């Protein structure tokens, strides 16, 4: 089983979360990993392929090179 808790900040961590984990997983072995959540921009730029595509799209927009796609072609 896999569960993700998203908190706006570490200050929101409470004993309620720990109790929810205990109730959900009971006596099963678990691993707890805590990591800082990336904002949307950082996430999109974290992949070299995404970063290149986004930079190309920004350049096209700046040069008024807009690509129109019809809804039926999606």
Phi and psi in radians as a Rosetta constraint file:
Dihedral C 1 N 2 CA 2 C 2 CIRCULARHARMONIC -2.365 0.35
Dihedral N 2 CA 2 C 2 N 3 CIRCULARHARMONIC 2.245 0.35
Dihedral C 2 N 3 CA 3 C 3 CIRCULARHARMONIC -2.360 0.35
Dihedral N 3 CA 3 C 3 N 4 CIRCULARHARMONIC 2.394 0.35
Dihedral C 3 N 4 CA 4 C 4 CIRCULARHARMONIC -2.094 0.35
Dihedral N 4 CA 4 C 4 N 5 CIRCULARHARMONIC 2.296 0.35
Dihedral C 4 N 5 CA 5 C 5 CIRCULARHARMONIC -1.909 0.35
Dihedral N 5 CA 5 C 5 N 6 CIRCULARHARMONIC 2.198 0.35
Dihedral C 5 N 6 CA 6 C 6 CIRCULARHARMONIC -1.874 0.35
Dihedral N 6 CA 6 C 6 N 7 CIRCULARHARMONIC 2.159 0.35
Dihedral C 6 N 7 CA 7 C 7 CIRCULARHARMONIC -2.069 0.35
Dihedral N 7 CA 7 C 7 N 8 CIRCULARHARMONIC 2.521 0.35
Dihedral C 7 N 8 CA 8 C 8 CIRCULARHARMONIC -1.184 0.35
Dihedral N 8 CA 8 C 8 N 9 CIRCULARHARMONIC -0.516 0.35
Dihedral C 8 N 9 CA 9 C 9 CIRCULARHARMONIC -2.782 0.35
Dihedral N 9 CA 9 C 9 N 10 CIRCULARHARMONIC 2.889 0.35
Dihedral C 9 N 10 CA 10 C 10 CIRCULARHARMONIC -1.104 0.35
Dihedral N 10 CA 10 C 10 N 11 CIRCULARHARMONIC -0.390 0.35
Dihedral C 10 N 11 CA 11 C 11 CIRCULARHARMONIC -1.128 0.35
Dihedral N 11 CA 11 C 11 N 12 CIRCULARHARMONIC -0.345 0.35
Dihedral C 11 N 12 CA 12 C 12 CIRCULARHARMONIC -1.427 0.35
Dihedral N 12 CA 12 C 12 N 13 CIRCULARHARMONIC -0.188 0.35
Dihedral C 12 N 13 CA 13 C 13 CIRCULARHARMONIC -1.124 0.35
Dihedral N 13 CA 13 C 13 N 14 CIRCULARHARMONIC 2.275 0.35
Dihedral C 13 N 14 CA 14 C 14 CIRCULARHARMONIC -2.488 0.35
Dihedral N 14 CA 14 C 14 N 15 CIRCULARHARMONIC 3.019 0.35
Dihedral C 14 N 15 CA 15 C 15 CIRCULARHARMONIC -1.145 0.35
Dihedral N 15 CA 15 C 15 N 16 CIRCULARHARMONIC -0.397 0.35
Dihedral C 15 N 16 CA 16 C 16 CIRCULARHARMONIC -1.070 0.35
Dihedral N 16 CA 16 C 16 N 17 CIRCULARHARMONIC -0.669 0.35
Dihedral C 16 N 17 CA 17 C 17 CIRCULARHARMONIC -1.155 0.35
Dihedral N 17 CA 17 C 17 N 18 CIRCULARHARMONIC -0.777 0.35
Dihedral C 17 N 18 CA 18 C 18 CIRCULARHARMONIC -1.071 0.35
Dihedral N 18 CA 18 C 18 N 19 CIRCULARHARMONIC -0.726 0.35
Dihedral C 18 N 19 CA 19 C 19 CIRCULARHARMONIC -1.135 0.35
Dihedral N 19 CA 19 C 19 N 20 CIRCULARHARMONIC -0.645 0.35
Dihedral C 19 N 20 CA 20 C 20 CIRCULARHARMONIC -1.141 0.35
Dihedral N 20 CA 20 C 20 N 21 CIRCULARHARMONIC -0.687 0.35
Dihedral C 20 N 21 CA 21 C 21 CIRCULARHARMONIC -1.124 0.35
Dihedral N 21 CA 21 C 21 N 22 CIRCULARHARMONIC -0.788 0.35
Dihedral C 21 N 22 CA 22 C 22 CIRCULARHARMONIC -1.056 0.35
Dihedral N 22 CA 22 C 22 N 23 CIRCULARHARMONIC -0.740 0.35
Dihedral C 22 N 23 CA 23 C 23 CIRCULARHARMONIC -1.191 0.35
Dihedral N 23 CA 23 C 23 N 24 CIRCULARHARMONIC -0.632 0.35
Dihedral C 23 N 24 CA 24 C 24 CIRCULARHARMONIC -1.300 0.35
Dihedral N 24 CA 24 C 24 N 25 CIRCULARHARMONIC -0.790 0.35
Dihedral C 24 N 25 CA 25 C 25 CIRCULARHARMONIC -1.740 0.35
Dihedral N 25 CA 25 C 25 N 26 CIRCULARHARMONIC -0.170 0.35
Dihedral C 25 N 26 CA 26 C 26 CIRCULARHARMONIC 0.805 0.35
Dihedral N 26 CA 26 C 26 N 27 CIRCULARHARMONIC -2.110 0.35
Dihedral C 26 N 27 CA 27 C 27 CIRCULARHARMONIC -1.674 0.35
Dihedral N 27 CA 27 C 27 N 28 CIRCULARHARMONIC 0.185 0.35
Dihedral C 27 N 28 CA 28 C 28 CIRCULARHARMONIC -1.268 0.35
Dihedral N 28 CA 28 C 28 N 29 CIRCULARHARMONIC 2.552 0.35
Dihedral C 28 N 29 CA 29 C 29 CIRCULARHARMONIC -1.189 0.35
Dihedral N 29 CA 29 C 29 N 30 CIRCULARHARMONIC 2.470 0.35
Dihedral C 29 N 30 CA 30 C 30 CIRCULARHARMONIC -2.349 0.35
Dihedral N 30 CA 30 C 30 N 31 CIRCULARHARMONIC 2.849 0.35
Dihedral C 30 N 31 CA 31 C 31 CIRCULARHARMONIC -2.163 0.35
Dihedral N 31 CA 31 C 31 N 32 CIRCULARHARMONIC 2.316 0.35
Dihedral C 31 N 32 CA 32 C 32 CIRCULARHARMONIC -1.985 0.35
Dihedral N 32 CA 32 C 32 N 33 CIRCULARHARMONIC 2.140 0.35
Dihedral C 32 N 33 CA 33 C 33 CIRCULARHARMONIC -2.104 0.35
Dihedral N 33 CA 33 C 33 N 34 CIRCULARHARMONIC 2.300 0.35
Dihedral C 33 N 34 CA 34 C 34 CIRCULARHARMONIC -2.035 0.35
Dihedral N 34 CA 34 C 34 N 35 CIRCULARHARMONIC 2.233 0.35
Dihedral C 34 N 35 CA 35 C 35 CIRCULARHARMONIC -2.460 0.35
Dihedral N 35 CA 35 C 35 N 36 CIRCULARHARMONIC 2.638 0.35
Dihedral C 35 N 36 CA 36 C 36 CIRCULARHARMONIC -1.256 0.35
Dihedral N 36 CA 36 C 36 N 37 CIRCULARHARMONIC 2.325 0.35
Dihedral C 36 N 37 CA 37 C 37 CIRCULARHARMONIC -1.442 0.35
Dihedral N 37 CA 37 C 37 N 38 CIRCULARHARMONIC 2.301 0.35
Dihedral C 37 N 38 CA 38 C 38 CIRCULARHARMONIC -1.348 0.35
Dihedral N 38 CA 38 C 38 N 39 CIRCULARHARMONIC 2.513 0.35
Dihedral C 38 N 39 CA 39 C 39 CIRCULARHARMONIC -1.292 0.35
Dihedral N 39 CA 39 C 39 N 40 CIRCULARHARMONIC 2.946 0.35
Dihedral C 39 N 40 CA 40 C 40 CIRCULARHARMONIC -1.024 0.35
Dihedral N 40 CA 40 C 40 N 41 CIRCULARHARMONIC -0.734 0.35
Dihedral C 40 N 41 CA 41 C 41 CIRCULARHARMONIC -1.140 0.35
Dihedral N 41 CA 41 C 41 N 42 CIRCULARHARMONIC -0.825 0.35
Dihedral C 41 N 42 CA 42 C 42 CIRCULARHARMONIC -1.064 0.35
Dihedral N 42 CA 42 C 42 N 43 CIRCULARHARMONIC -0.697 0.35
Dihedral C 42 N 43 CA 43 C 43 CIRCULARHARMONIC -1.091 0.35
Dihedral N 43 CA 43 C 43 N 44 CIRCULARHARMONIC -0.821 0.35
Dihedral C 43 N 44 CA 44 C 44 CIRCULARHARMONIC -1.153 0.35
Dihedral N 44 CA 44 C 44 N 45 CIRCULARHARMONIC -0.576 0.35
Dihedral C 44 N 45 CA 45 C 45 CIRCULARHARMONIC -1.467 0.35
Dihedral N 45 CA 45 C 45 N 46 CIRCULARHARMONIC -0.121 0.35
Dihedral C 45 N 46 CA 46 C 46 CIRCULARHARMONIC -1.265 0.35
Dihedral N 46 CA 46 C 46 N 47 CIRCULARHARMONIC -0.363 0.35
Dihedral C 46 N 47 CA 47 C 47 CIRCULARHARMONIC -1.716 0.35
Dihedral N 47 CA 47 C 47 N 48 CIRCULARHARMONIC 2.199 0.35
Dihedral C 47 N 48 CA 48 C 48 CIRCULARHARMONIC -0.996 0.35
Dihedral N 48 CA 48 C 48 N 49 CIRCULARHARMONIC -0.645 0.35
Dihedral C 48 N 49 CA 49 C 49 CIRCULARHARMONIC -1.172 0.35
Dihedral N 49 CA 49 C 49 N 50 CIRCULARHARMONIC -0.787 0.35
Dihedral C 49 N 50 CA 50 C 50 CIRCULARHARMONIC -1.099 0.35
Dihedral N 50 CA 50 C 50 N 51 CIRCULARHARMONIC -0.754 0.35
Dihedral C 50 N 51 CA 51 C 51 CIRCULARHARMONIC -1.047 0.35
Dihedral N 51 CA 51 C 51 N 52 CIRCULARHARMONIC -0.799 0.35
Dihedral C 51 N 52 CA 52 C 52 CIRCULARHARMONIC -1.090 0.35
Dihedral N 52 CA 52 C 52 N 53 CIRCULARHARMONIC -0.743 0.35
Dihedral C 52 N 53 CA 53 C 53 CIRCULARHARMONIC -1.139 0.35
Dihedral N 53 CA 53 C 53 N 54 CIRCULARHARMONIC -0.743 0.35
Dihedral C 53 N 54 CA 54 C 54 CIRCULARHARMONIC -1.138 0.35
Dihedral N 54 CA 54 C 54 N 55 CIRCULARHARMONIC -0.746 0.35
Dihedral C 54 N 55 CA 55 C 55 CIRCULARHARMONIC -1.106 0.35
Dihedral N 55 CA 55 C 55 N 56 CIRCULARHARMONIC -0.682 0.35
Dihedral C 55 N 56 CA 56 C 56 CIRCULARHARMONIC -1.120 0.35
Dihedral N 56 CA 56 C 56 N 57 CIRCULARHARMONIC -0.754 0.35
Dihedral C 56 N 57 CA 57 C 57 CIRCULARHARMONIC -1.116 0.35
Dihedral N 57 CA 57 C 57 N 58 CIRCULARHARMONIC -0.702 0.35
Dihedral C 57 N 58 CA 58 C 58 CIRCULARHARMONIC -1.119 0.35
Dihedral N 58 CA 58 C 58 N 59 CIRCULARHARMONIC -0.762 0.35
Dihedral C 58 N 59 CA 59 C 59 CIRCULARHARMONIC -1.096 0.35
Dihedral N 59 CA 59 C 59 N 60 CIRCULARHARMONIC -0.741 0.35
Dihedral C 59 N 60 CA 60 C 60 CIRCULARHARMONIC -1.068 0.35
Dihedral N 60 CA 60 C 60 N 61 CIRCULARHARMONIC -0.723 0.35
Dihedral C 60 N 61 CA 61 C 61 CIRCULARHARMONIC -1.133 0.35
Dihedral N 61 CA 61 C 61 N 62 CIRCULARHARMONIC -0.752 0.35
Dihedral C 61 N 62 CA 62 C 62 CIRCULARHARMONIC -1.096 0.35
Dihedral N 62 CA 62 C 62 N 63 CIRCULARHARMONIC -0.534 0.35
Dihedral C 62 N 63 CA 63 C 63 CIRCULARHARMONIC -1.633 0.35
Dihedral N 63 CA 63 C 63 N 64 CIRCULARHARMONIC 0.207 0.35
Dihedral C 63 N 64 CA 64 C 64 CIRCULARHARMONIC 0.959 0.35
Dihedral N 64 CA 64 C 64 N 65 CIRCULARHARMONIC 0.602 0.35
Dihedral C 64 N 65 CA 65 C 65 CIRCULARHARMONIC -1.707 0.35
Dihedral N 65 CA 65 C 65 N 66 CIRCULARHARMONIC 1.220 0.35
Dihedral C 65 N 66 CA 66 C 66 CIRCULARHARMONIC -1.475 0.35
Dihedral N 66 CA 66 C 66 N 67 CIRCULARHARMONIC 2.447 0.35
Dihedral C 66 N 67 CA 67 C 67 CIRCULARHARMONIC -1.896 0.35
Dihedral N 67 CA 67 C 67 N 68 CIRCULARHARMONIC 2.064 0.35
Dihedral C 67 N 68 CA 68 C 68 CIRCULARHARMONIC -1.637 0.35
Dihedral N 68 CA 68 C 68 N 69 CIRCULARHARMONIC 2.256 0.35
Dihedral C 68 N 69 CA 69 C 69 CIRCULARHARMONIC -2.122 0.35
Dihedral N 69 CA 69 C 69 N 70 CIRCULARHARMONIC 2.244 0.35
Dihedral C 69 N 70 CA 70 C 70 CIRCULARHARMONIC -1.363 0.35
Dihedral N 70 CA 70 C 70 N 71 CIRCULARHARMONIC 2.557 0.35
Dihedral C 70 N 71 CA 71 C 71 CIRCULARHARMONIC -0.962 0.35
Dihedral N 71 CA 71 C 71 N 72 CIRCULARHARMONIC -0.686 0.35
Dihedral C 71 N 72 CA 72 C 72 CIRCULARHARMONIC -1.170 0.35
Dihedral N 72 CA 72 C 72 N 73 CIRCULARHARMONIC -0.330 0.35
Dihedral C 72 N 73 CA 73 C 73 CIRCULARHARMONIC -1.539 0.35
Dihedral N 73 CA 73 C 73 N 74 CIRCULARHARMONIC -0.060 0.35
